[in-house]
Amino acid sequence: MEEKTTGVEIRVNDLWLILKRCWWLMLAVLVVVFAVVYLFITGNHEDEYTATATVWAMNMPGTGGVATSDVSIGTSLINDYKQLITTQGVLEEVIEKESLAALSPAKLASMISISHQTNTRVMYVSVTSASPQSAQKIVNSLVDVFCDRLNAKHNGPDEDAKDLVTVWDEAEEPIVPSNRVSILQIALIAFVCALAVYGVYFVLYLMDDKINTAEDVEKYLGVSMLGVIPNRQDATRRGRRGGYYGYSEGTRKGVNTNSNGRNV
C-alpha cells in the first residue's frame, strides 16, 4: 500500500467521520459506565444528616451594649472556643448525658465540624450522623454542655458574672441528607469515558498511514479513479461497516471459479 503524506491535515469533516464510526460505541460506554457507577455508589451509599446549632460568643445580657474591646476579645477567642468544644471532658459529658455508650470520644469528635465567619463572634457547630434525630440531639447537647462548662469555668462562684458564650439557635431536625448522590457527577464521569473512546479512535486515525479507500486515493495522491473492482470476500464487511475496497478477485469459501465465472 502507498503511504499517506507525512503532513496530517485534520478537517472538520474528518472529525465528523470519526464520530460517525464510533458514536454507537460511545453511546454504549456512556450508558454502561453511568449504570455501573450509579449502582456501585447507591449500593454502598448510606445517607447522612447534618444538624447545626449557633453559638454566640461574648454575650452580655443586662447591659446597654457591647464595648469595642469586648467584641475584639470575643473575635480573637473564637479559635480557642473551636478547640475547647471538642475536648475530652466535653465529649465524655455529652456521651454520658445522651447515653451514647456505643460512641467513643474520638468517634464523636469525627462527627463534629465547627465554622465561623471572619470578624464575627458567631460560631456554627454541626454534627453529622446516619440518623437525623441523633444529629439534632447530639449537637444541641454538645453546645449546651460546652456553654455551661465554659461559663462555669469563667464565672466561678459569682452568679452575677457575665457569660462568655450562649446558645443563640438550637439545631432543627434535618430533613434532606447532606451527602446526596450527585447524578450530575455520575453523568460527567460517564461522559468523560465516552470522550475517551472518541479519543482512541482519533489517535488511531492519526496513526493510520495507509490508503484504504477510494477517497484516500483522491485525497493523498490527487488522482481521480475511473472505477473500483470490489473484492467479493469483502462485500459483507463493506456492507456492514462501510469497510475497505479490494482490488483482487476473491473466491468463495470452498468454491473455485474459472476465467468464465463457472464453478469448477
C-alpha positions as a Markdown table, in Angstrom:
| # | Residue | x | y | z |
|---|---|---|---|---|
| 1 | Met | 0.0 | 0.0 | 0.0 |
| 2 | Glu | 1.0 | 3.6 | -0.6 |
| 3 | Glu | 1.8 | 5.6 | 2.5 |
| 4 | Lys | 0.0 | 8.9 | 3.1 |
| 5 | Thr | 1.9 | 12.2 | 3.1 |
| 6 | Thr | 3.7 | 13.0 | 6.3 |
| 7 | Gly | 1.7 | 16.1 | 6.9 |
| 8 | Val | -1.5 | 15.3 | 8.7 |
| 9 | Glu | -4.4 | 17.6 | 7.8 |
| 10 | Ile | -7.4 | 17.4 | 10.2 |
| 11 | Arg | -10.6 | 18.8 | 8.8 |
| 12 | Val | -13.9 | 19.3 | 10.5 |
| 13 | Asn | -15.3 | 16.7 | 8.1 |
| 14 | Asp | -12.7 | 14.2 | 9.3 |
| 15 | Leu | -13.8 | 14.7 | 12.9 |
| 16 | Trp | -17.3 | 14.1 | 11.9 |
| 17 | Leu | -16.4 | 10.9 | 10.0 |
| 18 | Ile | -14.6 | 9.7 | 13.1 |
| 19 | Leu | -17.7 | 10.4 | 15.2 |
| 20 | Lys | -19.9 | 8.5 | 12.7 |
| 21 | Arg | -17.6 | 5.5 | 13.1 |
| 22 | Cys | -17.6 | 5.3 | 16.9 |
| 23 | Trp | -20.9 | 7.0 | 18.0 |
| 24 | Trp | -22.5 | 3.7 | 18.8 |
| 25 | Leu | -19.6 | 2.6 | 21.0 |
| 26 | Met | -19.5 | 6.0 | 22.7 |
| 27 | Leu | -23.2 | 5.7 | 23.5 |
| 28 | Ala | -22.8 | 2.1 | 24.8 |
| 29 | Val | -19.9 | 3.2 | 27.0 |
| 30 | Leu | -21.9 | 6.2 | 28.3 |
| 31 | Val | -24.9 | 4.0 | 29.3 |
| 32 | Val | -22.8 | 1.2 | 30.8 |
| 33 | Val | -20.5 | 3.5 | 32.8 |
| 34 | Phe | -23.4 | 5.5 | 34.1 |
| 35 | Ala | -25.3 | 2.4 | 35.1 |
| 36 | Val | -22.3 | 0.7 | 36.8 |
| 37 | Val | -21.1 | 3.8 | 38.7 |
| 38 | Tyr | -24.7 | 4.6 | 39.8 |
| 39 | Leu | -25.3 | 1.1 | 41.0 |
| 40 | Phe | -21.9 | 1.0 | 42.8 |
| 41 | Ile | -22.4 | 4.3 | 44.5 |
| 42 | Thr | -26.0 | 3.7 | 45.5 |
| 43 | Gly | -25.2 | 0.1 | 46.6 |
| 44 | Asn | -22.5 | 1.4 | 49.0 |
| 45 | His | -24.1 | 4.7 | 49.9 |
| 46 | Glu | -25.6 | 5.5 | 53.3 |
| 47 | Asp | -27.5 | 8.7 | 53.9 |
| 48 | Glu | -26.0 | 11.1 | 56.4 |
| 49 | Tyr | -27.8 | 14.1 | 58.1 |
| 50 | Thr | -26.2 | 17.2 | 59.4 |
| 51 | Ala | -27.7 | 19.4 | 62.2 |
| 52 | Thr | -26.3 | 22.8 | 63.0 |
| 53 | Ala | -26.6 | 24.9 | 66.1 |
| 54 | Thr | -25.4 | 28.5 | 66.5 |
| 55 | Val | -23.3 | 29.8 | 69.4 |
| 56 | Trp | -22.7 | 33.5 | 70.2 |
| 57 | Ala | -19.5 | 34.4 | 71.9 |
| 58 | Met | -19.2 | 37.3 | 74.5 |
| 59 | Asn | -22.9 | 37.7 | 75.1 |
| 60 | Met | -23.6 | 40.2 | 77.9 |
| 61 | Pro | -27.2 | 40.3 | 79.0 |
| 62 | Gly | -28.4 | 43.2 | 81.0 |
| 63 | Thr | -26.1 | 45.8 | 79.6 |
| 64 | Gly | -26.9 | 48.6 | 77.3 |
| 65 | Gly | -24.4 | 47.5 | 74.7 |
| 66 | Val | -21.2 | 45.8 | 73.9 |
| 67 | Ala | -17.9 | 47.6 | 74.1 |
| 68 | Thr | -15.5 | 47.5 | 71.2 |
| 69 | Ser | -12.8 | 45.9 | 73.3 |
| 70 | Asp | -15.3 | 43.1 | 74.2 |
| 71 | Val | -16.0 | 42.5 | 70.5 |
| 72 | Ser | -12.3 | 42.3 | 69.7 |
| 73 | Ile | -11.7 | 39.8 | 72.6 |
| 74 | Gly | -14.6 | 37.7 | 71.5 |
| 75 | Thr | -13.4 | 37.5 | 67.9 |
| 76 | Ser | -9.9 | 36.6 | 68.9 |
| 77 | Leu | -11.2 | 33.8 | 71.3 |
| 78 | Ile | -13.3 | 32.1 | 68.6 |
| 79 | Asn | -10.4 | 29.8 | 67.6 |
| 80 | Asp | -10.0 | 28.9 | 71.3 |
| 81 | Tyr | -13.6 | 28.0 | 71.6 |
| 82 | Lys | -13.4 | 25.9 | 68.5 |
| 83 | Gln | -10.7 | 23.8 | 70.1 |
| 84 | Leu | -12.4 | 23.6 | 73.6 |
| 85 | Ile | -15.7 | 22.3 | 72.2 |
| 86 | Thr | -14.1 | 19.1 | 71.2 |
| 87 | Thr | -12.0 | 18.5 | 74.3 |
| 88 | Gln | -12.2 | 15.1 | 76.1 |
| 89 | Gly | -14.2 | 16.4 | 79.1 |
| 90 | Val | -16.9 | 18.0 | 76.9 |
| 91 | Leu | -17.2 | 14.9 | 74.7 |
| 92 | Glu | -17.4 | 12.5 | 77.6 |
| 93 | Glu | -20.1 | 14.5 | 79.3 |
| 94 | Val | -22.2 | 14.6 | 76.1 |
| 95 | Ile | -21.8 | 10.8 | 75.7 |
| 96 | Glu | -22.9 | 10.2 | 79.3 |
| 97 | Lys | -25.8 | 12.7 | 79.1 |
| 98 | Glu | -27.2 | 11.2 | 75.9 |
| 99 | Ser | -26.4 | 7.6 | 76.7 |
| 100 | Leu | -24.1 | 7.2 | 73.7 |
| 101 | Ala | -22.1 | 4.3 | 75.1 |
| 102 | Ala | -21.5 | 3.0 | 71.5 |
| 103 | Leu | -19.6 | 6.1 | 70.7 |
| 104 | Ser | -16.0 | 6.8 | 71.8 |
| 105 | Pro | -14.9 | 10.5 | 72.3 |
| 106 | Ala | -12.7 | 10.1 | 69.2 |
| 107 | Lys | -15.6 | 8.9 | 67.1 |
| 108 | Leu | -17.9 | 11.7 | 68.4 |
| 109 | Ala | -15.2 | 14.2 | 67.6 |
| 110 | Ser | -15.0 | 13.0 | 64.0 |
| 111 | Met | -18.7 | 13.7 | 63.6 |
| 112 | Ile | -18.3 | 17.4 | 64.7 |
| 113 | Ser | -17.5 | 20.3 | 62.4 |
| 114 | Ile | -17.1 | 23.9 | 63.5 |
| 115 | Ser | -17.0 | 27.1 | 61.4 |
| 116 | His | -17.4 | 30.8 | 61.8 |
| 117 | Gln | -17.5 | 33.8 | 59.7 |
| 118 | Thr | -14.5 | 36.2 | 59.7 |
| 119 | Asn | -14.7 | 39.2 | 62.1 |
| 120 | Thr | -17.8 | 37.8 | 63.8 |
| 121 | Arg | -18.5 | 36.3 | 67.2 |
| 122 | Val | -20.9 | 33.7 | 65.8 |
| 123 | Met | -19.9 | 30.0 | 65.7 |
| 124 | Tyr | -21.7 | 27.3 | 63.8 |
| 125 | Val | -21.4 | 23.8 | 65.4 |
| 126 | Ser | -22.6 | 20.9 | 63.3 |
| 127 | Val | -22.9 | 17.2 | 63.9 |
| 128 | Thr | -23.3 | 14.6 | 61.1 |
| 129 | Ser | -25.0 | 11.3 | 61.8 |
| 130 | Ala | -26.8 | 8.5 | 60.0 |
| 131 | Ser | -30.0 | 9.5 | 61.9 |
| 132 | Pro | -31.5 | 13.0 | 61.7 |
| 133 | Gln | -32.9 | 12.7 | 65.2 |
| 134 | Ser | -29.5 | 11.6 | 66.5 |
| 135 | Ala | -27.7 | 14.5 | 64.8 |
| 136 | Gln | -30.1 | 17.0 | 66.3 |
| 137 | Lys | -30.0 | 15.6 | 69.8 |
| 138 | Ile | -26.2 | 15.3 | 69.9 |
| 139 | Val | -25.4 | 18.8 | 68.6 |
| 140 | Asn | -27.9 | 20.5 | 70.9 |
| 141 | Ser | -26.5 | 18.6 | 73.9 |
| 142 | Leu | -22.9 | 19.4 | 72.7 |
| 143 | Val | -23.4 | 23.2 | 72.6 |
| 144 | Asp | -25.3 | 23.2 | 75.9 |
| 145 | Val | -22.5 | 21.3 | 77.7 |
| 146 | Phe | -19.9 | 23.4 | 76.1 |
| 147 | Cys | -21.5 | 26.7 | 77.1 |
| 148 | Asp | -22.3 | 25.5 | 80.6 |
| 149 | Arg | -18.7 | 24.3 | 81.2 |
| 150 | Leu | -17.0 | 27.4 | 79.7 |
| 151 | Asn | -19.3 | 29.8 | 81.6 |
| 152 | Ala | -18.9 | 27.9 | 84.8 |
| 153 | Lys | -15.2 | 27.9 | 84.4 |
| 154 | His | -15.1 | 31.7 | 83.7 |
| 155 | Asn | -17.7 | 32.9 | 86.2 |
| 156 | Gly | -16.7 | 30.7 | 89.2 |
| 157 | Pro | -19.0 | 31.2 | 92.2 |
| 158 | Asp | -20.1 | 34.7 | 91.1 |
| 159 | Glu | -23.7 | 34.2 | 90.0 |
| 160 | Asp | -23.9 | 37.8 | 88.6 |
| 161 | Ala | -20.9 | 37.3 | 86.2 |
| 162 | Lys | -21.4 | 37.8 | 82.5 |
| 163 | Asp | -21.5 | 34.6 | 80.4 |
| 164 | Leu | -18.8 | 34.3 | 77.7 |
| 165 | Val | -20.9 | 32.2 | 75.4 |
| 166 | Thr | -24.5 | 31.3 | 74.9 |
| 167 | Val | -26.6 | 29.2 | 72.5 |
| 168 | Trp | -28.3 | 31.5 | 70.0 |
| 169 | Asp | -30.2 | 29.0 | 67.9 |
| 170 | Glu | -30.6 | 25.3 | 68.7 |
| 171 | Ala | -30.4 | 22.9 | 65.8 |
| 172 | Glu | -33.5 | 21.7 | 64.0 |
| 173 | Glu | -34.0 | 18.1 | 62.8 |
| 174 | Pro | -32.6 | 17.9 | 59.2 |
| 175 | Ile | -34.8 | 16.6 | 56.5 |
| 176 | Val | -32.6 | 16.3 | 53.5 |
| 177 | Pro | -29.4 | 14.1 | 53.6 |
| 178 | Ser | -26.2 | 16.1 | 53.5 |
| 179 | Asn | -24.4 | 13.6 | 51.2 |
| 180 | Arg | -27.0 | 13.0 | 48.5 |
| 181 | Val | -25.8 | 11.1 | 45.4 |
| 182 | Ser | -25.0 | 13.6 | 42.6 |
| 183 | Ile | -26.5 | 12.4 | 39.3 |
| 184 | Leu | -24.6 | 15.2 | 37.6 |
| 185 | Gln | -21.2 | 14.0 | 38.8 |
| 186 | Ile | -22.0 | 10.4 | 37.7 |
| 187 | Ala | -23.2 | 11.7 | 34.2 |
| 188 | Leu | -19.9 | 13.7 | 34.0 |
| 189 | Ile | -17.8 | 10.6 | 34.7 |
| 190 | Ala | -19.8 | 8.6 | 32.0 |
| 191 | Phe | -19.4 | 11.5 | 29.5 |
| 192 | Val | -15.6 | 11.6 | 30.1 |
| 193 | Cys | -15.4 | 7.9 | 29.4 |
| 194 | Ala | -17.3 | 8.3 | 26.2 |
| 195 | Leu | -15.0 | 11.1 | 25.1 |
| 196 | Ala | -12.1 | 8.7 | 25.8 |
| 197 | Val | -13.5 | 6.3 | 23.3 |
| 198 | Tyr | -13.6 | 9.1 | 20.7 |
| 199 | Gly | -10.0 | 10.0 | 21.7 |
| 200 | Val | -8.9 | 6.4 | 21.0 |
| 201 | Tyr | -10.5 | 6.5 | 17.5 |
| 202 | Phe | -8.9 | 9.9 | 16.8 |
| 203 | Val | -5.4 | 8.6 | 17.7 |
| 204 | Leu | -5.9 | 5.5 | 15.5 |
| 205 | Tyr | -6.9 | 7.8 | 12.7 |
| 206 | Leu | -3.8 | 9.9 | 13.1 |
| 207 | Met | -1.6 | 6.7 | 13.2 |
| 208 | Asp | -3.2 | 5.2 | 10.1 |
| 209 | Asp | -0.8 | 6.0 | 7.3 |
| 210 | Lys | -2.2 | 3.6 | 4.7 |
| 211 | Ile | -4.5 | 4.3 | 1.8 |
| 212 | Asn | -7.7 | 2.3 | 2.5 |
| 213 | Thr | -10.5 | 3.8 | 0.4 |
| 214 | Ala | -11.0 | 5.3 | -3.0 |
| 215 | Glu | -11.4 | 8.7 | -1.2 |
| 216 | Asp | -7.9 | 8.3 | 0.2 |
| 217 | Val | -6.5 | 7.9 | -3.3 |
| 218 | Glu | -8.0 | 11.1 | -4.4 |
| 219 | Lys | -7.1 | 12.9 | -1.2 |
| 220 | Tyr | -3.5 | 11.9 | -0.8 |
| 221 | Leu | -2.4 | 11.1 | -4.4 |
| 222 | Gly | -4.5 | 13.7 | -6.2 |
| 223 | Val | -5.6 | 11.1 | -8.8 |
| 224 | Ser | -9.2 | 10.6 | -9.9 |
| 225 | Met | -10.2 | 7.0 | -10.1 |
| 226 | Leu | -12.1 | 5.7 | -13.1 |
| 227 | Gly | -13.6 | 2.7 | -11.3 |
| 228 | Val | -13.3 | 0.2 | -8.5 |
| 229 | Ile | -13.4 | -3.6 | -8.6 |
| 230 | Pro | -14.7 | -4.7 | -5.3 |
| 231 | Asn | -13.4 | -7.9 | -3.6 |
| 232 | Arg | -16.3 | -10.4 | -3.2 |
| 233 | Gln | -14.9 | -11.6 | 0.1 |
| 234 | Asp | -15.1 | -8.0 | 1.4 |
| 235 | Ala | -18.7 | -7.5 | 0.2 |
| 236 | Thr | -20.3 | -8.4 | 3.6 |
| 237 | Arg | -17.8 | -6.4 | 5.5 |
| 238 | Arg | -18.2 | -3.4 | 3.3 |
| 239 | Gly | -22.0 | -3.6 | 3.6 |
| 240 | Arg | -21.8 | -3.8 | 7.3 |
| 241 | Arg | -19.1 | -1.3 | 8.2 |
| 242 | Gly | -18.5 | 0.7 | 5.1 |
| 243 | Gly | -15.2 | -1.2 | 5.0 |
| 244 | Tyr | -12.4 | -1.3 | 2.5 |
| 245 | Tyr | -12.2 | -1.9 | -1.2 |
| 246 | Gly | -10.2 | -4.8 | -2.5 |
| 247 | Tyr | -8.5 | -4.9 | -5.9 |
| 248 | Ser | -8.3 | -8.7 | -6.5 |
| 249 | Glu | -11.0 | -11.2 | -7.5 |
| 250 | Gly | -11.9 | -13.2 | -4.4 |
| 251 | Thr | -13.2 | -16.8 | -4.3 |
| 252 | Arg | -16.0 | -18.0 | -2.2 |
| 253 | Lys | -15.0 | -20.4 | 0.5 |
| 254 | Gly | -15.0 | -24.0 | -0.9 |
| 255 | Val | -15.9 | -22.9 | -4.4 |
| 256 | Asn | -13.3 | -22.2 | -7.2 |
| 257 | Thr | -14.2 | -20.4 | -10.4 |
| 258 | Asn | -12.6 | -20.4 | -13.8 |
| 259 | Ser | -11.9 | -17.5 | -16.0 |
| 260 | Asn | -15.5 | -17.7 | -17.4 |
| 261 | Gly | -17.0 | -17.4 | -13.9 |
| 262 | Arg | -18.3 | -21.1 | -13.9 |
| 263 | Asn | -17.9 | -23.3 | -10.9 |
| 264 | Val | -15.3 | -26.0 | -11.2 |
